[in-house]
Amino acid sequence: MDGTFFWSEVLSALGSRKNTPLFSQWQKLTSATYDIENNSITIYTPNNFIKEYLLKSIEDIKSIVESIMYKNTRITIEIDNVRFMHLESGDKEKTEKPSTNVPVRKKPPGINPRFKFENFVVGSNSQFCYAAALSVAARPAESYNPFFIFGGSGLGKTHLLQSIANYIYEYHPSTRVLYMKSEKFVGSYVDAIRNKTINDFRKKLSDDYDVLVFDDIQFIAGKEQSQNELFFLISSAQENNKQIVMASDKFPKEIENFDTRLQTRCCAGLICDLKPPEFETKVAIIKNKIVQLNITMSEESVNKLAGICSNNVRELEGEITKIGAYASFANARITPDFITEVFKENKKSKKTPSIEISTIIKKVASFYGIHYSDITGTERKKEVLVPRHISIYLANELTDKSFSDLAKIFRKKNHSTIIHACKKIKTEIDRNPSIKTDVLALIKELNQIV
């Protein structure tokens, strides 16, 4: 017996027991063999992601198998890429040789290689959403189409969307994937109209990609022509069996000024709600992050941090980085009391209206030995650009000014430039010790002024 006669039955039963259709969706991506002499079953998966997910349900699998086999059966799960490639190819003849004319692919632009499924901390708040995203990545246009994720800011929507893109790039060599934020889509559409290249724009998106991933879809709301263009693009993609993936901070029908036809398209497939993490998931996120940052933190300190931190995953990771930086700067151990003190200091300094933007700019200019006008000017030399970005970052961290307000003060066209500068410095703080030291020193000096 090769095991295949009952494996689909096991997956169906597992799906019913777990109240999810995901396992049935994986019938083409998993298989099983039965060793009658040793009374053992080996389950084969294409990669570690599906293997780990099955391992979480191993007791249920064992129970279902034994109800079929009527005896205690040893079960192992192995990764077999060769078998997976055969399964993915449909039911092609085994003698068929793989094509040697596979074109050289470019990595999808805008994709962060760190955003992968194995780096996403799964909790009860995100388990179904994670599994559905993995199913979509494993079988584009076969599982759920369109696939829509919604949830508050900083909960991991972008991480999951980019995980799908990274997975497809790695495991589906012939599948072309596009990842694009809706603001970028609008900008590209406007440029195409202005440059009279709208047909090229449409042809590129329609013909050059098999999977279309759109992030922050709420930003297209209210832009009538852009919404109309996106609707026809999605309609065309579905007609041609192309996978559509989208994310927003709200349920489609709750997005203000969102085209009714787009709402209908978004709701036609699977919609997943990504909820804020509960305490246990926050603990897991903290432990994962401190390993990445090589930070030493006791179990008691981890629990303390999880208890007082925000439910926003992005902010939580930022707080971990900040605490690590403060500990390094002060040469101190991270204890529950140390965490409490850091949070007290942050509460005093965060969004403090009494610090003037001009004071921040003067302090940064003096610190780097440049002029005030260099920071508010347009010169893009590195010795000016870095202090300017730091000034913007500090202004956002230490005052109550909005991004739009800061754009006017720093003479930028719009708030997106301000957001970019803040993200840039946050990234540099994580990976550049010199920048981290400078920023912490400036925060300390500015806090003394208040």
C-alpha positions, -999 to +999 in steps of 0.1 A: +000+000+000+014+034-009-008+054+015-024+076-010-057+058-008-064+072+026-044+104+028-071+126+012-095+111+037-072+120+065-069+156+053-107+159+049-112+146+084-085+168+098-102+198+081-136+189+097-120+184+131-102+217+130-132+235+114-111+248+085-109+238+048-072+245+046-061+209+050-082+198+021-067+225+000-033+208+005-041+175-011-019+183-041+009+197-019+012+167+004+013+129+001+019+098+022+034+064+020+027+034+042+054+009+053+035-023+061+065-041+077+071-013+102+035-002+104+046+034+098+034+063+077+056+090+062+040+122+052+058+143+026+055+181+023+072+206-001+087+228+026+092+235+063+062+258+065+036+232+058+056+206+078+055+228+109+018+235+104+011+197+102+032+190+132+010+213+153-019+189+145+001+156+147-020+142+176-052+148+155-035+132+125-024+102+145-059+098+160-075+099+125-050+075+110-054+050+137-092+051+133-086+041+097-058+016+103-074+001+135-040+000+152-012+022+166+008+037+138+041+055+138+039+088+118+068+110+105+067+141+084+095+148+059+103+175+033+106+163-003+111+191-029+114+166-058+080+150-050+065+185-045+077+196-080+061+166-095+028+173-077+029+210-087+033+201-123-002+185-124-002+149-135+026+152-161+044+120-172+073+111-149+095+108-180+090+144-189+122+164-185+120+198-169+124+227-193+158+243-195+144+275-210+132+290-177+138+328-180+160+346-154+137+362-129+141+394-111+132+396-074+099+415-070+106+452-062+095+465-028+098+431-011+117+429+022+135+395+023+130+394+061+093+392+057+088+354+054+064+330+069+090+315+092+096+349+107+060+356+114+050+348+150+017+330+149-008+333+178-045+327+183-051+362+169-034+353+135-035+315+132-063+313+106-050+343+086-015+329+086-027+295+074-049+310+047-020+331+034+003+301+033-024+282+014-026+310-012+011+312-015+014+274-020-014+273-046-019+307-063-053+311-079-064+277-066-072+283-030-088+316-023-092+343-049-092+371-042-076+369-007-082+399+015-066+407+049-078+435+071-068+447+105-054+477+124-021+493+118+011+474+128-005+440+132+014+422+104-006+426+072+024+437+052+045+409+067+020+383+055+015+399+020+053+401+015+056+365+028+032+354+001+054+372-025+086+358-011+072+323-010+060+324-046+093+338-058+112+310-040+089+280-046+071+288-079+100+297-104+077+303-133+051+324-115+055+362-118+045+382-088+039+419-083+038+436-049+026+472-049+012+496-023-020+514-035-003+548-033+023+535-058-005+522-080-022+556-080+011+574-087+020+550-116-015+554-131-013+592-129+022+591-145+009+569-173-020+594-180+004+623-180+030+606-202+003+592-225+014+556-218-018+543-203-020+513-227+016+503-217+006+506-180-024+484-185-006+458-206+022+455-182+000+448-152-023+425-172+003+405-191+035+406-171+023+391-138+005+360-125+000+372-089-010+408-080-005+418-044-019+452-034-011+466+001-029+495+020-058+494-004-077+519+017-056+547+003-072+544-032-106+552-017-120+585-030-098+584-061-125+577-087-104+571-118-078+550-100-105+529-084-121+523-118-087+513-133-081+489-104-115+473-107-110+465-144-075+452-136-088+429-109-117+417-132-093+409-160-069+391-137-097+369-123-110+361-157-075+350-166-071+329-134-046+352-118-043+354-080-053+387-063-042+395-028-051+427-010-048+442+025-065+471+042-069+486+077-107+481+075-133+456+062-139+464+025-175+477+032-163+499+060-138+518+039-152+553+032-156+564-004-146+529-016-161+520-049-191+496-045-179+473-073-145+471-057-161+462-024-180+434-041-148+421-057-129+422-024-157+403-006-160+376-034-131+355-020-118+348+015-115+377+040-094+373+071-094+395+101-060+400+116-066+408+153-043+424+179-020+399+197-030+385+232-005+384+260+010+350+251+016+360+215+033+393+226+056+372+248+065+350+218+071+381+196+094+396+222+114+364+226+117+362+188+128+398+185+154+397+213+171+367+197+173+386+164+188+417+182+210+396+205+194+411+236+196+394+269+163+396+288+149+374+317+116+357+316+103+381+342+114+411+321+098+396+290+065+392+308+068+428+322+073+442+287+044+421+273+022+434+300+028+471+295+034+473+257+009+482+231-009+455+211+005+470+179+031+445+168+052+472+150+052+494+180+060+464+203+091+456+182+101+493+182+099+493+220+121+462+222+147+479+200+145+511+220+149+492+254+179+473+239+194+506+227+189+523+261+204+494+279+234+494+256+238+532+259+235+531+297+255+498+300+227+485+322+210+451+326+174+448+314+152+442+344+115+448+351+124+480+370+147+492+341+118+486+316+094+506+339+119+535+340+123+535+302+086+536+297+083+565+322+109+585+303+092+577+270+059+589+284+075+622+294+092+627+261+067+613+236+047+639+218+057+667+242+044+700+227+068+721+249+097+711+226+097+734+196+106+721+162+130+750+158+148+738+190+151+703+176+165+716+143+190+739+161+202+711+184+207+687+155+224+713+134+248+721+162+254+684+170+265+678+134+282+711+128+260+723+100+236+753+095+199+755+104+192+763+068+209+730+057+183+710+075+153+729+062+168+732+027+169+708-003+206+699-005+209+661-007+245+655+003+249+627+029+264+651+055+232+671+053+206+644+045+212+623+076+209+652+101+177+663+082+162+628+085+171+627+121+155+661+127+123+649+111+124+616+131+129+635+164+102+660+155+078+632+150+088+614+182+090+644+205+062+667+194+025+665+187+028+676+151+011+656+124+030+643+093+012+670+073+024+697+097+059+684+096+058+684+058+051+721+058+077+729+084+104+709+066+093+723+032+083+689+017+057+683-010+036+659+011+035+638+042+049+607+024+084+622+025+081+627+062+070+590+067+099+579+046+124+598+066+111+584+099+112+549+086+147+554+073+160+565+107+141+537+125+159+512+102+193+529+107+188+528+145+184+490+142+214+484+121+238+513+126+253+517+161+266+552+152+232+565+143+216+549+173+242+565+196+236+599+180+198+597+182+199+586+219+223+614+228+201+640+210+170+627+228+188+629+261+199+665+254+164+676+242+147+660+273+170+681+295+158+713+278+121+707+287 
